[in-house]
Amino acid sequence: MRKLTPNEKLIAVVAILPVMADLMEDIKLFQLSKKYGNLFIEEVRKTDNTIIRDAELDAQSQQINIQRAFVQWLQNEFVEQ
């Protein structure tokens, strides 16, 4: 398996973090966990909005496709028994 380049890693992280933030919003967090979770979600949303706003249409489509593929992978692989 080939290694991802630093740029490919950045693209993957930028695409996956909004999905992670969505998942975190659905989890009940308490006290400090809730505070830090909300800070994380807020930062992810700000970064995602900045990147999407400044990105070309192809890059936006690529990010959305990565997000959809990640969500589909989660749905297929994480099934409660």
N, C-alpha and C positions, 0 to 999 in steps of 0.2 A: 504494500500500500504506500503510495507516495505521500510525502509530507506536504501540508498546506503552507503556502507562503504567508508571510506576515500580513500582506494585504488581504488574502483570502480569509485568514483568521479574523481580521477586523470586520470584514463583510459579514461573516457568519455570526459573530457576536452581536453586531448591530442589528441583524435581522432577527436573532433569537431572543434578545433581551425584552422586546415588547411583548412577546408571547409569555415569557417568564413573569413579567409584570402583571399581565392579565390573570395568570394562574394565581399569583400571590394575592390579588384582590379578592379572590374567592375563598381564601383560607382564613380561618379565624385565628388572629394573632392577639396576644395579650401583652400589656404593659410595654416594656422596652422593645420587645420583638415587633409589636405593632408600630411603634414610633420609627424604628429603623426600616421596617418593611415599607412604610409609607414614604419615607425619604428616598429609598431606593426606587420605588415606583415613580415618584415625582421626577427624579433625575433621568430615569429611562425615558419618560414621556417627553421631557424637554429636549433631550438629545435626539430622540427619534423624530420629533417635529422639525428640528433644525436640519437634520440630514435629509429628510423627505422634502422639505421646502427647497433646499439647494440642489437636490439631485436631478439628474436628467430622467426622462420618462423610462428609459431602459433600466436604469438603476433602481427606480421605484418599483418597476415590475419584478425585477430580480429579487428585491427584498420581500415583496409580497409572496412570491413563489416559494422562497425559502421558509417564510413563516408558515405558509399553508402545508408545506411538506413536513415541517417540524411538528405541527399540530397533528397531522395525520399519523406520523410516526408515534407520537405520544399516545394517541387513541388506540393504535394497534398493539403497542408494546406494553402499556400499563393498564392491564385489565384486572379488576378485583376478582379474586377467586372465591 
